[in-house]
Each structure stands twice: as C-alpha cells, then as structure tokens.
Amino acid sequence: MKEVEYRSQARILDMESYFVLRRLTIGAYPIFAALEMDLDIPDEVRKHPILRQLEISTIDLLIISNVSSFLVI
C-alpha cells in the first residue's frame, strides 16, 4: 500500500499527488457503490463524465474536511 510506504519513508507528497492517492484510500468509492445498489441507474448515466467529476469533487470535499479537522486550533 503506497500510503503506508510513503509514511514509513516520511515522504511528503505535493498536493495533486496527495489528492490522487487519498481519493483511493479514503473509502468513498465502496460507500458510493453501496448507496447505488438499490438504485436502477443505467451504466451510461453512472459513467457520464459530469457525474464522474461530481464524484471526484465530493471525495475532494471529504478529503479537505478530513484534513481541516486536524488544523483547527
């Protein structure tokens, strides 16, 4: 797992690399899949570029919220 490897090396990622990695490790994709299970959404709708970007933006907000909770004094 890359996140563990980077932490063990005390490696600090640039912001874009951090977001790319964190999108995969925050656990949002399995939650989205579980929420969509009972919905009858066609694949062409689920895979539409606008919805994919909305999904990424939602995950990015989760990441920002998660990181900002550590920064509050």
C-alpha positions as CSV (number, residue, x, y, z in Angstrom):
1,M,0.0,0.0,0.0
2,K,1.5,3.3,-1.2
3,E,0.2,5.3,1.7
4,V,2.0,3.1,4.3
5,E,5.2,3.2,2.2
6,Y,5.2,7.0,2.0
7,R,4.6,7.4,5.7
8,S,7.3,4.9,6.6
9,Q,9.7,6.9,4.4
10,A,8.4,10.2,5.9
11,R,7.8,11.2,2.3
12,I,5.7,14.4,1.8
13,L,3.6,14.4,-1.4
14,D,2.7,17.5,-3.4
15,M,-0.9,18.4,-3.2
16,E,-2.0,16.8,-6.5
17,S,-0.3,13.5,-5.7
18,Y,-1.8,13.6,-2.2
19,F,-5.3,14.0,-3.6
20,V,-4.8,11.3,-6.2
21,L,-3.7,8.9,-3.5
22,R,-6.2,9.9,-0.9
23,R,-9.1,9.6,-3.3
24,L,-8.3,5.9,-3.5
25,T,-7.8,5.4,0.2
26,I,-10.5,7.5,1.9
27,G,-13.1,4.7,1.3
28,A,-15.7,6.8,-0.6
29,Y,-15.9,4.5,-3.6
30,P,-17.2,1.5,-1.7
31,I,-19.7,3.7,0.1
32,F,-21.0,5.2,-3.2
33,A,-21.4,1.6,-4.6
34,A,-23.4,0.6,-1.5
35,L,-25.6,3.6,-1.8
36,E,-26.2,3.0,-5.5
37,M,-27.1,-0.7,-5.1
38,D,-30.9,-0.2,-4.7
39,L,-31.0,2.5,-7.4
40,D,-31.7,1.5,-11.0
41,I,-29.2,3.8,-12.7
42,P,-28.0,2.8,-16.2
43,D,-24.3,2.4,-16.8
44,E,-24.2,5.2,-19.3
45,V,-25.6,7.6,-16.7
46,R,-23.3,6.3,-13.9
47,K,-20.2,6.7,-16.1
48,H,-21.2,10.1,-17.6
49,P,-18.2,12.5,-17.3
50,I,-20.2,15.1,-15.4
51,L,-21.2,12.6,-12.8
52,R,-17.7,11.2,-12.5
53,Q,-16.4,14.8,-11.9
54,L,-19.1,15.3,-9.3
55,E,-18.0,12.1,-7.6
56,I,-14.3,13.3,-7.6
57,S,-15.4,16.7,-6.3
58,T,-17.4,15.1,-3.5
59,I,-14.4,13.0,-2.5
60,D,-12.2,16.0,-2.6
61,L,-14.5,17.8,-0.2
62,L,-14.3,14.8,2.2
63,I,-10.5,14.9,2.0
64,I,-10.5,18.7,2.7
65,S,-12.9,18.3,5.6
66,N,-10.8,15.4,7.0
67,V,-7.5,17.3,6.8
68,S,-9.0,20.6,8.0
69,S,-10.3,18.9,11.2
70,F,-6.6,18.5,12.2
71,L,-5.8,22.1,11.6
72,V,-8.5,23.6,13.9
73,I,-6.9,25.2,16.9
